[in-house]
Amino acid sequence: MRVTVERAALLKSLGHVHRVVERRNTIPILSNVLLRAEPDGLRLKATDLDIEVTETIPADITDPGATTVPAHVIYDIVRKLPEGAQVSLETTGDTSQMQIRSGRSRFMLQALPESDFPDLAAGDLPHRFSLGATDLRRLIEKTQFAISTEETRYYLNGIYFHTIESEGETVLRAVATDGHRLARVETAAPAGAEGMPGVIVPRKAVAEILKLVEDAGESVGIELSSAKVRLTFGGVVLTSKLIDGTFPDYQRVIPAGNDKRLTVERDDFARAVDRVSTISSERGRAVKLALSEGRLVLSVNNPDSGSATEELEVDYDAGNLDIGFNARYLLDITAQLDGDTALFRLADPGSPTVVQDRDGAPALYVLMPMRV
């Protein structure tokens, strides 16, 4: 194999593929990136057996061929080469090593044969549609924070994507929950998405999709079955296994009868929560909201470090109510809201609260209260 490629193109592509490679691997081949010189360019592929990322970049191919080399090592080498450099990748008869040449720099990397490299065969992916890159980014960004990190509840370790009828229209919904808070965001379902199975995209794949969508064009191609999903971002293709589990019936968690309405200025509220929570214990981080007509008092009491209160003028005319929330969760949710205000729909101190930036907004959040 003998290939010459622009440093910038190679670095960008290695940046896309090397992230899925775990730094510690018990299987040596999984530490490597596959480089295949083909007539249409240089193809790079990396996998951790759950996610696979491939990309083909323009290259001057002198001799076609393929090999695999340590992903993080070649990424660091190319990153440190001077801008505008031409990079030559070469294997000779002895394919246990690959030579990298650029200017006066020479590197020899240990290589493993292409035949050892696993292939994450996607099989048949019958459901295909395109989704706007900005829509996909919004669905992920506004729900990702609520993904559970508790491995025992593995079916919550991702975002649940599905289509559903809502007010006479078919929408594509993304839902994530960790049992304490729930995030639900929707967008108009693209053509071809109707009838797709509900799928849970795992946390690591979600993080990679969010990074790749930054470099995507206007839309992302999506193909899926009940077991795998493949997303095409321009020249980058990500294939991922899906979580094999049943996402809980989240609709039952979203309260419909919360009749106490609190409207606050979003930024003022977030800053006040942040200030009073300075006193709270790291473990509990409970902040109490004492509501009365036109007035909200935020307070924290910590036997170890003291107490804090702050008062805000708010739009609230229901009965007096004291309710507690985890301050971190309140800040996470208010950070996702797009409007200048936050609308809280409350019931009582022991029931879940619904948060939106306005009635009927496409993003809805549910937060479980804490005892204070």
Secondary structure, 3 states (H helix, E strand, C coil): CEEEEEHHHHHHHHHHHHCCCCCCCCCHHHHEEEEEEECCEEEEEEECCCEEEEEEECCEEEECEEEEEEHHHHHHHHHHCCCCCEEEEECCCCCCEEEEEECCEEEEEECECHHHCCCCCCCCCCEEEEEEHHHHHHHHHCCHHHCCCCHHHHHHCEEEEEEEEECCEEEEEEEEECCCEEEEEEEECCCCCCCCCCEEEEHHHHHHHHHHHHHCCCEEEEEECCCEEEEEECCEEEEEECCCCCCCCHHHHCCCCCCEEEEEEHHHHHHHHHHHCCCCCCCCCEEEEEEECCEEEEEEEECCCEEEEEEEECECCCCCEEEEEEHHHHHHHHHHCCCCEEEEEECCCCCCEEEECCCCCCEEEEECCECC
